[in-house]
Every structure is written in C-alpha cells, then in structure tokens.
Amino acid sequence: MTSDNTFASPPPTAKYAILSFPTPEILLVTLNRPDQLNCINLDGHIELDAIWSWLDNEPSLRVGIVTGSGRAFCAGADLKEWNTSNTTGTRRTMPPSGFAALSRRSGKKPIIAAVNGLAYGGGMEAAVNCDMVLASSKASFALPEVKRGVVALAGALPRLVRTVGKQRAMEMALTGRAYAAAEMERWGVVNEVVGDGDGEGKGVVQRAVEVAAEIAGNSPDAVVVSREGVKLGWEGLGADEGTRFLAESWYPRLAEGENIKEGVRAFVEKRRPKWKASRL
C-alpha cells in the first residue's frame, strides 16, 4: 500500500519497520522483525520515536496505524540484547515515549493498534496506550514479565487499572497469563475483534484502515482536541506519576538483584529460571 504523498519533510529511514500509506492521510507502520516475533531492540525504539514524531509533525497525515509482520504484533523486548546488556553492564534506555515509542506517548494524532497476533510484554504495553485497539480473532495478550523476573515498567500497569479495574489488572500483572482477544474485548482493552480471514492477520489491518479513514474524514483540529480531552479524563497526572514513582523508587532495587538477570539469562539459554529469595 503506497501513496503519492508530497510531504513537508521526508519520512524517517526505517530499518526495523515498513512504512506505507493506505490513503494520503494514513500512516501504516508494520513492525518487521518476524523471525524475532517483532521484539524491539533499543535502536528500534529510537527509530519508532522518530516515526511517530514525524507523524505528529507532518501536516498531510491525520492517523497512524501500527501492526506486525508474521504471527506476532510484538512479543516485547529483545531479551537477547537485554542479556548482552546485563553481561556487559551496558545501560538500557529508551525514549521518554516508552516502549515502541507508544507505551508512554502523549503525542498529538491518534494511533490505532491493529493487533495481528501475539502482543506480549512491551507489545501489550504499547497497545494499551494506543488510542484504539483492534485485534485479530487469533491475537493474544499478556504481561509475562513476572515469569522472567522483570516488571512491566513501560507504563501499562497504572493505565491498565483505569481500563480493566484493580483486580483484573492484578491478575494480568501477577500471573503473567495470556488472554484471548475476545476476553480482552470483554474487559475493554480491545475495541473490536476482527475475523482472521487469510490467516495472516491482514483482516485486522484492513479494518483498522477503514476506522482510520473514518477518523481522517473528520476535522483534524477537532480530532486532536477531542483526543486530548479524552486523555485528560482517562489519564490526568496519575498514570505517568505512578510509572515515574515505580521507575525511580522500586526499579533500581530490582535491577541490582539477581533475579532480573537470571530470568533473562534463562530465556536465552532456553531453560527454566532458578529464582532466589527476594531481597527487595
């Protein structure tokens, strides 16, 4: 899907994603590391931050869509890269906009998540903070971080409470369980479940383009301001303050422990992790 757009500035160069334009007003970003289940590395976060910033600043574009290639939307962080960082002592940082430059994004223009498959860890955190979530009937959602000794720190935890309530958010965060798209629709995480059709999740992208075109047909100014009003009512200051408190007060202690390293190392070595007693 391409367009003959003339842009005020050229789109950023993309190595880990494919940019296309189903209509002149819509940007479709397809995460493109299918062999890694579209896990995002640190360079990928920086690339996506530039892409979404470009969307907000490009006058001709009104709506963004994010999806994944292959059988995953995004299965989270690149744990092999993370394990290397643990081994070398390299500090891992991502843009202030968070995982996939979406999980803590404020932004100006709406972005629709077209969840075509697995949305795990950071992939789910990114989807939760998108403005709308459409999901293939074969999609699944999970926050499995506790199974790896890490925490969903990219912004989803306080935001999920507002969407699904405390008890359900606790269930997701503490069990690491995976949930079908239909259940996430019942809980309010997903706007609409779309039949899989071709078996590759393309049906959900087509539906996302239809919804994006509907939004793009409205006043661009009214869409931006209406979106901001909804954001203020849903999030206010609480969600980001909660994420900041968790990051500043608790995460440093977690990062100094052995379990976070063991969980990532065990994943890379394809074995069950051997946890140690918590010292937090």
N, C-alpha and C positions, 0 to 999 in steps of 0.2 A: 504494500500500500504506500503510494508515494503522492506527492503533491508538487505543483509548480510554484510554490510559495516564493515570494521575494521578501526576505527577512531584513529587519533593520540591522541585525548583526548575525553572522553565521552561527549555526548551532555548534556546540562544543564537540570536539572529537571524542568519539566513544569507542572504547576498546572492549568493554565488558557488557555492552548493551547495544541493541539495534534501535535506531530512531526512525520512525516513519510517520506519515501524515495522512490518516484516512480521509480527512477533509482539510481544507486550508486553515480551519480554526482549531484542529485537534492534534495534539502530540501524543503518539503512542510509543512508549518505551518498553522494549522487551528485554528483560534480563537474559543474558546469553552466555551462561556457563552450564549448559545442560549436563555435561559429564560430572560436574560438581554439584548438581541439583540447584544450580544458581546461587550457591553460597557466595557471599560477598566478602571480598578482601578489603584491606584498608584503602588501596588505590581505587577500588570500586566505589566506596563511599564518597570519596573526594570527587570522582567523576560524576556521580549522580547528583551531588550537591551543585555542581556547575550546571548540569542539565536542568534541574528544577528551578534554579535561579534564572536561567535563560528563559524558561517558560514564563516565569513571572514578569520578566522584563521585555519580552518580545510582544509588541503591540498586536500582531496578527493572530496570536494564539489565545484561546479562551479556556481550554480544558485540557488536562493531561490524563492519560491512562497508563497504568503500569501493569505488566503481566510477565510471565516467564516462558522460556522456551523449554520444550521437553515435558517431562512429567511433574515438574515442580514449579511452583510460583517462586519460592525462595525458601531453602531449608536452613537459613540462618547464617551464622558467621562461618568463615573459613577456618575450621579448627586446626587444620594442618599449619596454616600460617600462625595461628594463635599459639600452638605448641612450640613452634620455632621461636616466637617472641619470648615465651616463658624460658626456653633454654638459653637464649642469648641475652636475656634481660632487657630486651627492647621494649620501650613504652608504646602501648597501643592507644591511639587516639583517633577519633572520628569527628566529623564536623559537628558544630552545635545543633544542626538539624537532625542529628541522630542516625539510626540505622537506615541504610539506603537513602539517607538524607530525607526521610519521611517520618520516622517514629517520633520526632520532636519538632517537626516542621511546623512553622506558623504559616508562612507564605501568603500569597495573595490570591492565586487562582485555584479552583478546585481540581483535585486529582482523584480519579476513580481507580480502585484496585480491582483488576479482573483476575481473580484467583483461579488459576487453571489446574492446580494440583496441590502439592504439599506446601503449606505455609507454617513453617516451624520456627521457633525461636525468634530471632530478629525479623524473619519474614512475616510472622504473625504480628510482631510489634509494629512493623511498617504498615501493614494492612489496617490495624486497629486505628491508626491516626490518619488514614486516608479519609476523604470526605464522604465517599460511598464505597461499599464493598459488594461486588457481585462475585458469585462463586460457581464454578462448575459443580455439577452433582457429584463428581468424583473427588472434589477437593477435600482436604482435611487440615485441621488447625491444631496447633499445640504449642505450649510453652514448656519444652522438655529440659530447661536449663538445670533444674534441681537434680536431674539424672547425671549431669556432667559436673556437678559441684560448682556451677556458676549461677548467676542470677539474671533475670530479665530486667536489665538495668537501662534499656534504651527508651523507656517511657511508658510501656504498656501497663504496668501494674496499677498505678493510680488511675489511669484512664479507663482500664477495664472495669474498675469498681463503679464508675459512673454509667457504664453501658450495661453491665450484667448484674450488678449488686455485689455486696461483700462476699456472701457465701459462695457464689459461683466463681468469683474471681479467686477466692482462696482455693477452691477445688482445682482450678486450672493451674495456679501457681505452685501448689504444694504437691500435687500428684504427678505433674508432667504428662498427664494423659492426653491422647489425641481425640479429637472430636470431628464428626462428620459435618459437612456443610449444612445439611438440613437442621442439625441441632444448633449450630451457630446462628442460623436464621431465626430459630425459635427464641434464642437468647438475645437477639438484637444486634449481634456482631455483623451479620450479613444482611444486606438489603433484599437480595433476591438470589435464588438458586436457579441455575440455567442448565437444561439438559445438555449432556456431554456431546451429543451429536456425532462428530467424527472420531471421538475417542482421544483427541489431542488437545481438548480444551479450547478449540477455536470458537465454539459456540458462545462461550462467555465473553470472548473478546468482541465478537460481532454485536452482542447485546450491549456491552459497555460503550461501543461506538454509537449505538442508537441513543443511549441515555446521554452520552456526551454531546451528541448533536442536538438533542433537546435542550440541554443547558446552554450550548453555544448559540442557540437561536434566541435566547433571552438577552436583555440588556447587559452588556459586560459590566457596566458600573453597578447595576443592581445586584448582579450575581456576586461581585466582590464584596459589596457592603452587606448583603444578606448572609453570606458565608461568615463574615466577621461577627455578625450579631449572634449567629448560632454558636460559633466558637466561644464567645464570651459567656454565653449561658451555660455551655457544657463544661468548659474547662476553667475559665477565670484564671486565677493565680494558683489554685490548689494543686493541679496535676503537675505542673512544672516545678513548683516548690517541693512537692513530695519527691519527685525524681532527683532534684538537686540535693535534698537532705539525705536521701539514700546513698547517692554517689559520694557525698562529702563525709558522711558520718559512719556509714557501715561498709561501703565497698573497699576502702583502703585496708580495713582489717581482714576482709575476705581475701583480698589479693595477696596478703602476706602469708596466708595459710597454705597448707599442703594440699588440701582437698581440691582447690580450684585447678592446681597443676595436675593432680592425679586424674581428675575427670577428663581433662583434655588429652592427657597422655594415653589414657586407657582407650579413648576413642580412636586415636591414631594407630595404636597397637592392636586394635580390634579385640579387646578383652573386657571383662567386667572390671569396673573400678574397685579399688580396695580403699574404702574410706577410713579416715582416722577420726577420733573423737573431736568434736568441735571445741575450739578454744576462744570463740568469739565472746 
